[in-house]
Amino acid sequence: MKRLVISDRMFSILLLLIVLVTTIAFDIMMFVATARADAGAPALTVSPAASSPAVHSTAPADSSRFEYPGSEADAPKRPTAEPSPI
C-alpha cells in the first residue's frame, strides 16, 4: 500500500488555502452582521432558557432572575452585598 507523502510545498499551499477560506468566511459573516445592524435588525442572541433546559425564566429577558426546579436548597446561592471583613 502506497503511503501518502505531502511535500513542504503542498503543505504550505494547503495551509494557505485553509487560512484564505477561514478569512473569507469570517469576512462574509461580519458583512452580514453589519448589514443586519445597519438595517435595524436585532442582534442574534441565545436566551438562557434555550441554552439550558433546566433553567426556566420567570422574569423579563433582560433580568438575571430565574426559577430553578426543586427546592430552594437546590438553587445556587447568590453572593450577598455585604462587604467581607479584610
KOLGU-4560 file (N, C-alpha, C; in nm, 3 decimals, padded with zeros to 5 digits):
<recs>
<n_xx: 00.085 n_yy: -00.118 n_zz: 00.000 ca_xx: 00.000 ca_yy: 00.000 ca_zz: 00.000 c_xx: 00.089 c_yy: 00.124 c_zz: 00.000 mol: A seq: 1 type: MET>
<n_xx: 00.057 n_yy: 00.217 n_zz: -00.087 ca_xx: 00.140 ca_yy: 00.336 ca_zz: -00.101 c_xx: 00.106 c_yy: 00.437 c_zz: 00.007 mol: A seq: 2 type: LYS>
<n_xx: 00.210 n_yy: 00.493 n_zz: 00.068 ca_xx: 00.190 ca_yy: 00.594 ca_zz: 00.174 c_xx: 00.170 c_yy: 00.730 c_zz: 00.111 mol: A seq: 3 type: ARG>
<n_xx: 00.087 n_yy: 00.811 n_zz: 00.179 ca_xx: 00.063 ca_yy: 00.947 ca_zz: 00.133 c_xx: 00.178 c_yy: 01.035 c_zz: 00.178 mol: A seq: 4 type: LEU>
<n_xx: 00.245 n_yy: 01.097 n_zz: 00.084 ca_xx: 00.357 ca_yy: 01.184 ca_zz: 00.115 c_xx: 00.319 c_yy: 01.327 c_zz: 00.075 mol: A seq: 5 type: VAL>
<n_xx: 00.327 n_yy: 01.417 n_zz: 00.172 ca_xx: 00.295 ca_yy: 01.557 ca_zz: 00.146 c_xx: 00.425 c_yy: 01.636 c_zz: 00.152 mol: A seq: 6 type: ILE>
<n_xx: 00.456 n_yy: 01.701 n_zz: 00.042 ca_xx: 00.579 ca_yy: 01.779 ca_zz: 00.037 c_xx: 00.561 c_yy: 01.910 c_zz: 00.114 mol: A seq: 7 type: SER>
<n_xx: 00.673 n_yy: 01.978 n_zz: 00.138 ca_xx: 00.666 ca_yy: 02.107 ca_zz: 00.207 c_xx: 00.584 c_yy: 02.207 c_zz: 00.128 mol: A seq: 8 type: ASP>
<n_xx: 00.598 n_yy: 02.205 n_zz: -00.002 ca_xx: 00.524 ca_yy: 02.299 ca_zz: -00.086 c_xx: 00.374 c_yy: 02.270 c_zz: -00.080 mol: A seq: 9 type: ARG>
<n_xx: 00.338 n_yy: 02.143 n_zz: -00.086 ca_xx: 00.196 ca_yy: 02.106 ca_zz: -00.080 c_xx: 00.137 c_yy: 02.143 c_zz: 00.057 mol: A seq: 10 type: MET>
<n_xx: 00.213 n_yy: 02.123 n_zz: 00.163 ca_xx: 00.168 ca_yy: 02.160 ca_zz: 00.297 c_xx: 00.144 c_yy: 02.311 c_zz: 00.305 mol: A seq: 11 type: PHE>
<n_xx: 00.235 n_yy: 02.388 n_zz: 00.249 ca_xx: 00.221 ca_yy: 02.534 ca_zz: 00.250 c_xx: 00.097 c_yy: 02.578 c_zz: 00.173 mol: A seq: 12 type: SER>
<n_xx: 00.073 n_yy: 02.515 n_zz: 00.060 ca_xx: -00.044 ca_yy: 02.550 ca_zz: -00.021 c_xx: -00.173 c_yy: 02.514 c_zz: 00.054 mol: A seq: 13 type: ILE>
<n_xx: -00.176 n_yy: 02.397 n_zz: 00.117 ca_xx: -00.295 ca_yy: 02.357 ca_zz: 00.193 c_xx: -00.320 c_yy: 02.452 c_zz: 00.311 mol: A seq: 14 type: LEU>
<n_xx: -00.213 n_yy: 02.488 n_zz: 00.380 ca_xx: -00.226 ca_yy: 02.581 ca_zz: 00.492 c_xx: -00.277 c_yy: 02.716 c_zz: 00.445 mol: A seq: 15 type: LEU>
<n_xx: -00.224 n_yy: 02.764 n_zz: 00.333 ca_xx: -00.268 ca_yy: 02.892 ca_zz: 00.277 c_xx: -00.416 c_yy: 02.886 c_zz: 00.238 mol: A seq: 16 type: LEU>
<n_xx: -00.458 n_yy: 02.775 n_zz: 00.179 ca_xx: -00.599 ca_yy: 02.761 ca_zz: 00.140 c_xx: -00.690 c_yy: 02.760 c_zz: 00.262 mol: A seq: 17 type: LEU>
<n_xx: -00.649 n_yy: 02.692 n_zz: 00.369 ca_xx: -00.730 ca_yy: 02.689 ca_zz: 00.491 c_xx: -00.744 c_yy: 02.829 c_zz: 00.550 mol: A seq: 18 type: ILE>
<n_xx: -00.634 n_yy: 02.903 n_zz: 00.554 ca_xx: -00.637 ca_yy: 03.039 ca_zz: 00.607 c_xx: -00.725 c_yy: 03.129 c_zz: 00.520 mol: A seq: 19 type: VAL>
<n_xx: -00.714 n_yy: 03.118 n_zz: 00.388 ca_xx: -00.794 ca_yy: 03.200 ca_zz: 00.298 c_xx: -00.944 c_yy: 03.171 c_zz: 00.312 mol: A seq: 20 type: LEU>
<n_xx: -00.979 n_yy: 03.042 n_zz: 00.317 ca_xx: -01.121 ca_yy: 03.006 ca_zz: 00.329 c_xx: -01.177 c_yy: 03.054 c_zz: 00.462 mol: A seq: 21 type: VAL>
<n_xx: -01.101 n_yy: 03.038 n_zz: 00.570 ca_xx: -01.146 ca_yy: 03.084 ca_zz: 00.702 c_xx: -01.163 c_yy: 03.236 c_zz: 00.703 mol: A seq: 22 type: THR>
<n_xx: -01.068 n_yy: 03.308 n_zz: 00.646 ca_xx: -01.076 ca_yy: 03.454 ca_zz: 00.643 c_xx: -01.195 c_yy: 03.501 c_zz: 00.561 mol: A seq: 23 type: THR>
<n_xx: -01.217 n_yy: 03.440 n_zz: 00.446 ca_xx: -01.330 ca_yy: 03.480 ca_zz: 00.362 c_xx: -01.462 c_yy: 03.451 c_zz: 00.433 mol: A seq: 24 type: ILE>
<n_xx: -01.473 n_yy: 03.337 n_zz: 00.499 ca_xx: -01.596 ca_yy: 03.305 ca_zz: 00.572 c_xx: -01.620 c_yy: 03.404 c_zz: 00.684 mol: A seq: 25 type: ALA>
<n_xx: -01.516 n_yy: 03.441 n_zz: 00.758 ca_xx: -01.531 ca_yy: 03.539 ca_zz: 00.866 c_xx: -01.572 c_yy: 03.675 c_zz: 00.810 mol: A seq: 26 type: PHE>
<n_xx: -01.511 n_yy: 03.715 n_zz: 00.698 ca_xx: -01.547 ca_yy: 03.844 ca_zz: 00.637 c_xx: -01.693 c_yy: 03.845 c_zz: 00.593 mol: A seq: 27 type: ASP>
<n_xx: -01.741 n_yy: 03.735 n_zz: 00.539 ca_xx: -01.882 ca_yy: 03.728 ca_zz: 00.497 c_xx: -01.973 c_yy: 03.738 c_zz: 00.618 mol: A seq: 28 type: ILE>
<n_xx: -01.938 n_yy: 03.668 n_zz: 00.727 ca_xx: -02.020 ca_yy: 03.675 ca_zz: 00.849 c_xx: -02.026 c_yy: 03.818 c_zz: 00.904 mol: A seq: 29 type: MET>
<n_xx: -01.911 n_yy: 03.885 n_zz: 00.905 ca_xx: -01.908 ca_yy: 04.023 ca_zz: 00.956 c_xx: -01.986 c_yy: 04.116 c_zz: 00.865 mol: A seq: 30 type: MET>
<n_xx: -01.978 n_yy: 04.095 n_zz: 00.734 ca_xx: -02.054 ca_yy: 04.177 ca_zz: 00.640 c_xx: -02.204 c_yy: 04.161 c_zz: 00.663 mol: A seq: 31 type: PHE>
<n_xx: -02.247 n_yy: 04.036 n_zz: 00.681 ca_xx: -02.390 ca_yy: 04.011 ca_zz: 00.705 c_xx: -02.434 c_yy: 04.073 c_zz: 00.837 mol: A seq: 32 type: VAL>
<n_xx: -02.353 n_yy: 04.059 n_zz: 00.942 ca_xx: -02.389 ca_yy: 04.116 ca_zz: 01.073 c_xx: -02.396 c_yy: 04.268 c_zz: 01.065 mol: A seq: 33 type: ALA>
<n_xx: -02.303 n_yy: 04.330 n_zz: 00.993 ca_xx: -02.305 ca_yy: 04.475 ca_zz: 00.978 c_xx: -02.427 c_yy: 04.519 c_zz: 00.898 mol: A seq: 34 type: THR>
<n_xx: -02.460 n_yy: 04.446 n_zz: 00.793 ca_xx: -02.577 ca_yy: 04.481 ca_zz: 00.713 c_xx: -02.705 c_yy: 04.469 c_zz: 00.795 mol: A seq: 35 type: ALA>
<n_xx: -02.712 n_yy: 04.365 n_zz: 00.880 ca_xx: -02.831 ca_yy: 04.349 ca_zz: 00.966 c_xx: -02.840 c_yy: 04.463 c_zz: 01.066 mol: A seq: 36 type: ARG>
<n_xx: -02.726 n_yy: 04.501 n_zz: 01.124 ca_xx: -02.726 ca_yy: 04.609 ca_zz: 01.223 c_xx: -02.764 c_yy: 04.741 c_zz: 01.158 mol: A seq: 37 type: ALA>
<n_xx: -02.714 n_yy: 04.765 n_zz: 01.038 ca_xx: -02.748 ca_yy: 04.889 ca_zz: 00.966 c_xx: -02.896 c_yy: 04.894 c_zz: 00.929 mol: A seq: 38 type: ASP>
<n_xx: -02.956 n_yy: 04.778 n_zz: 00.908 ca_xx: -03.097 ca_yy: 04.772 ca_zz: 00.873 c_xx: -03.186 c_yy: 04.779 c_zz: 00.997 mol: A seq: 39 type: ALA>
<n_xx: -03.127 n_yy: 04.779 n_zz: 01.115 ca_xx: -03.204 ca_yy: 04.789 ca_zz: 01.238 c_xx: -03.252 c_yy: 04.657 c_zz: 01.293 mol: A seq: 40 type: GLY>
<n_xx: -03.202 n_yy: 04.548 n_zz: 01.241 ca_xx: -03.243 ca_yy: 04.417 ca_zz: 01.292 c_xx: -03.177 c_yy: 04.392 c_zz: 01.428 mol: A seq: 41 type: ALA>
<n_xx: -03.245 n_yy: 04.322 n_zz: 01.517 ca_xx: -03.184 ca_yy: 04.292 ca_zz: 01.647 c_xx: -03.067 c_yy: 04.196 c_zz: 01.633 mol: A seq: 42 type: PRO>
<n_xx: -02.977 n_yy: 04.202 n_zz: 01.729 ca_xx: -02.862 ca_yy: 04.111 ca_zz: 01.727 c_xx: -02.909 c_yy: 03.969 c_zz: 01.754 mol: A seq: 43 type: ALA>
<n_xx: -02.837 n_yy: 03.874 n_zz: 01.700 ca_xx: -02.872 ca_yy: 03.734 ca_zz: 01.722 c_xx: -02.824 c_yy: 03.693 c_zz: 01.860 mol: A seq: 44 type: LEU>
<n_xx: -02.916 n_yy: 03.654 n_zz: 01.947 ca_xx: -02.881 ca_yy: 03.615 ca_zz: 02.083 c_xx: -02.945 c_yy: 03.481 c_zz: 02.115 mol: A seq: 45 type: THR>
<n_xx: -02.893 n_yy: 03.416 n_zz: 02.215 ca_xx: -02.948 ca_yy: 03.290 ca_zz: 02.264 c_xx: -02.996 c_yy: 03.314 c_zz: 02.406 mol: A seq: 46 type: VAL>
<n_xx: -03.123 n_yy: 03.286 n_zz: 02.431 ca_xx: -03.175 ca_yy: 03.306 ca_zz: 02.565 c_xx: -03.122 c_yy: 03.197 c_zz: 02.657 mol: A seq: 47 type: SER>
<n_xx: -03.104 n_yy: 03.228 n_zz: 02.786 ca_xx: -03.053 ca_yy: 03.126 ca_zz: 02.879 c_xx: -03.144 c_yy: 03.004 c_zz: 02.887 mol: A seq: 48 type: PRO>
<n_xx: -03.274 n_yy: 03.023 n_zz: 02.873 ca_xx: -03.366 ca_yy: 02.910 ca_zz: 02.882 c_xx: -03.347 c_yy: 02.815 c_zz: 02.765 mol: A seq: 49 type: ALA>
<n_xx: -03.310 n_yy: 02.870 n_zz: 02.649 ca_xx: -03.290 ca_yy: 02.785 ca_zz: 02.532 c_xx: -03.159 c_yy: 02.708 c_zz: 02.541 mol: A seq: 50 type: ALA>
<n_xx: -03.059 n_yy: 02.767 n_zz: 02.605 ca_xx: -02.929 ca_yy: 02.701 ca_zz: 02.612 c_xx: -02.922 c_yy: 02.600 c_zz: 02.725 mol: A seq: 51 type: SER>
<n_xx: -03.004 n_yy: 02.617 n_zz: 02.828 ca_xx: -03.003 ca_yy: 02.523 ca_zz: 02.940 c_xx: -03.147 c_yy: 02.484 c_zz: 02.974 mol: A seq: 52 type: SER>
<n_xx: -03.188 n_yy: 02.362 n_zz: 02.944 ca_xx: -03.328 ca_yy: 02.325 ca_zz: 02.966 c_xx: -03.365 c_yy: 02.319 c_zz: 03.114 mol: A seq: 53 type: PRO>
<n_xx: -03.269 n_yy: 02.314 n_zz: 03.206 ca_xx: -03.300 ca_yy: 02.306 ca_zz: 03.348 c_xx: -03.339 c_yy: 02.442 c_zz: 03.406 mol: A seq: 54 type: ALA>
<n_xx: -03.315 n_yy: 02.549 n_zz: 03.332 ca_xx: -03.344 ca_yy: 02.684 ca_zz: 03.382 c_xx: -03.469 c_yy: 02.735 c_zz: 03.312 mol: A seq: 55 type: VAL>
<n_xx: -03.568 n_yy: 02.776 n_zz: 03.390 ca_xx: -03.691 ca_yy: 02.829 ca_zz: 03.334 c_xx: -03.703 c_yy: 02.975 c_zz: 03.373 mol: A seq: 56 type: HIS>
<n_xx: -03.706 n_yy: 03.062 n_zz: 03.275 ca_xx: -03.710 ca_yy: 03.205 ca_zz: 03.302 c_xx: -03.850 c_yy: 03.244 c_zz: 03.344 mol: A seq: 57 type: SER>
<n_xx: -03.862 n_yy: 03.318 n_zz: 03.455 ca_xx: -03.991 ca_yy: 03.368 ca_zz: 03.500 c_xx: -03.993 c_yy: 03.520 c_zz: 03.496 mol: A seq: 58 type: THR>
<n_xx: -03.883 n_yy: 03.582 n_zz: 03.455 ca_xx: -03.872 ca_yy: 03.727 ca_zz: 03.453 c_xx: -03.852 c_yy: 03.773 c_zz: 03.309 mol: A seq: 59 type: ALA>
<n_xx: -03.856 n_yy: 03.905 n_zz: 03.287 ca_xx: -03.828 ca_yy: 03.953 ca_zz: 03.151 c_xx: -03.690 c_yy: 03.908 c_zz: 03.103 mol: A seq: 60 type: PRO>
<n_xx: -03.670 n_yy: 03.912 n_zz: 02.971 ca_xx: -03.549 ca_yy: 03.858 ca_zz: 02.911 c_xx: -03.422 c_yy: 03.929 c_zz: 02.959 mol: A seq: 61 type: ALA>
<n_xx: -03.433 n_yy: 04.056 n_zz: 02.998 ca_xx: -03.313 ca_yy: 04.128 ca_zz: 03.038 c_xx: -03.280 c_yy: 04.111 c_zz: 03.186 mol: A seq: 62 type: ASP>
<n_xx: -03.359 n_yy: 04.033 n_zz: 03.258 ca_xx: -03.335 ca_yy: 04.015 ca_zz: 03.401 c_xx: -03.248 c_yy: 03.891 c_zz: 03.424 mol: A seq: 63 type: SER>
<n_xx: -03.183 n_yy: 03.886 n_zz: 03.538 ca_xx: -03.099 ca_yy: 03.770 ca_zz: 03.569 c_xx: -03.165 c_yy: 03.680 c_zz: 03.673 mol: A seq: 64 type: SER>
<n_xx: -03.295 n_yy: 03.698 n_zz: 03.699 ca_xx: -03.364 ca_yy: 03.613 ca_zz: 03.796 c_xx: -03.424 c_yy: 03.493 c_zz: 03.724 mol: A seq: 65 type: ARG>
<n_xx: -03.399 n_yy: 03.375 n_zz: 03.778 ca_xx: -03.452 ca_yy: 03.253 ca_zz: 03.720 c_xx: -03.514 c_yy: 03.168 c_zz: 03.829 mol: A seq: 66 type: PHE>
<n_xx: -03.608 n_yy: 03.086 n_zz: 03.789 ca_xx: -03.669 ca_yy: 02.992 ca_zz: 03.882 c_xx: -03.606 c_yy: 02.855 c_zz: 03.858 mol: A seq: 67 type: GLU>
<n_xx: -03.552 n_yy: 02.797 n_zz: 03.961 ca_xx: -03.488 ca_yy: 02.668 ca_zz: 03.950 c_xx: -03.586 c_yy: 02.560 c_zz: 03.997 mol: A seq: 68 type: TYR>
<n_xx: -03.599 n_yy: 02.450 n_zz: 03.922 ca_xx: -03.689 ca_yy: 02.344 ca_zz: 03.967 c_xx: -03.633 c_yy: 02.279 c_zz: 04.094 mol: A seq: 69 type: PRO>
<n_xx: -03.722 n_yy: 02.237 n_zz: 04.178 ca_xx: -03.680 ca_yy: 02.175 ca_zz: 04.303 c_xx: -03.695 c_yy: 02.272 c_zz: 04.418 mol: A seq: 70 type: GLY>
<n_xx: -03.631 n_yy: 02.239 n_zz: 04.529 ca_xx: -03.645 ca_yy: 02.321 ca_zz: 04.648 c_xx: -03.548 c_yy: 02.439 c_zz: 04.644 mol: A seq: 71 type: SER>
<n_xx: -03.565 n_yy: 02.530 n_zz: 04.738 ca_xx: -03.476 ca_yy: 02.646 ca_zz: 04.748 c_xx: -03.333 c_yy: 02.603 c_zz: 04.780 mol: A seq: 72 type: GLU>
<n_xx: -03.319 n_yy: 02.489 n_zz: 04.849 ca_xx: -03.185 ca_yy: 02.443 ca_zz: 04.885 c_xx: -03.106 c_yy: 02.400 c_zz: 04.762 mol: A seq: 73 type: ALA>
<n_xx: -03.178 n_yy: 02.360 n_zz: 04.655 ca_xx: -03.110 ca_yy: 02.317 ca_zz: 04.533 c_xx: -03.062 c_yy: 02.434 c_zz: 04.448 mol: A seq: 74 type: ASP>
<n_xx: -03.121 n_yy: 02.552 n_zz: 04.469 ca_xx: -03.086 ca_yy: 02.668 ca_zz: 04.386 c_xx: -02.947 c_yy: 02.720 c_zz: 04.421 mol: A seq: 75 type: ALA>
<n_xx: -02.873 n_yy: 02.764 n_zz: 04.321 ca_xx: -02.740 ca_yy: 02.819 ca_zz: 04.350 c_xx: -02.751 c_yy: 02.944 c_zz: 04.437 mol: A seq: 76 type: PRO>
<n_xx: -02.658 n_yy: 02.958 n_zz: 04.528 ca_xx: -02.659 ca_yy: 03.074 ca_zz: 04.618 c_xx: -02.595 c_yy: 03.194 c_zz: 04.551 mol: A seq: 77 type: LYS>
<n_xx: -02.659 n_yy: 03.310 n_zz: 04.565 ca_xx: -02.603 ca_yy: 03.434 ca_zz: 04.512 c_xx: -02.524 c_yy: 03.502 c_zz: 04.623 mol: A seq: 78 type: ARG>
<n_xx: -02.413 n_yy: 03.564 n_zz: 04.589 ca_xx: -02.334 ca_yy: 03.631 ca_zz: 04.692 c_xx: -02.412 c_yy: 03.750 c_zz: 04.750 mol: A seq: 79 type: PRO>
<n_xx: -02.394 n_yy: 03.773 n_zz: 04.877 ca_xx: -02.462 ca_yy: 03.885 ca_zz: 04.941 c_xx: -02.387 c_yy: 04.014 c_zz: 04.913 mol: A seq: 80 type: THR>
<n_xx: -02.455 n_yy: 04.126 n_zz: 04.935 ca_xx: -02.395 ca_yy: 04.256 ca_zz: 04.908 c_xx: -02.311 c_yy: 04.305 c_zz: 05.025 mol: A seq: 81 type: ALA>
<n_xx: -02.306 n_yy: 04.227 n_zz: 05.132 ca_xx: -02.229 ca_yy: 04.270 ca_zz: 05.248 c_xx: -02.080 c_yy: 04.264 c_zz: 05.218 mol: A seq: 82 type: GLU>
<n_xx: -02.006 n_yy: 04.366 n_zz: 05.258 ca_xx: -01.860 ca_yy: 04.361 ca_zz: 05.235 c_xx: -01.795 c_yy: 04.259 c_zz: 05.327 mol: A seq: 83 type: PRO>
<n_xx: -01.696 n_yy: 04.191 n_zz: 05.274 ca_xx: -01.628 ca_yy: 04.092 ca_zz: 05.355 c_xx: -01.523 c_yy: 04.160 c_zz: 05.443 mol: A seq: 84 type: SER>
<n_xx: -01.508 n_yy: 04.115 n_zz: 05.566 ca_xx: -01.406 ca_yy: 04.175 ca_zz: 05.653 c_xx: -01.267 c_yy: 04.138 c_zz: 05.604 mol: A seq: 85 type: PRO>
<n_xx: -01.182 n_yy: 04.236 n_zz: 05.600 ca_xx: -01.045 ca_yy: 04.214 ca_zz: 05.550 c_xx: -00.948 c_yy: 04.222 c_zz: 05.666 mol: A seq: 86 type: ILE>
</recs>
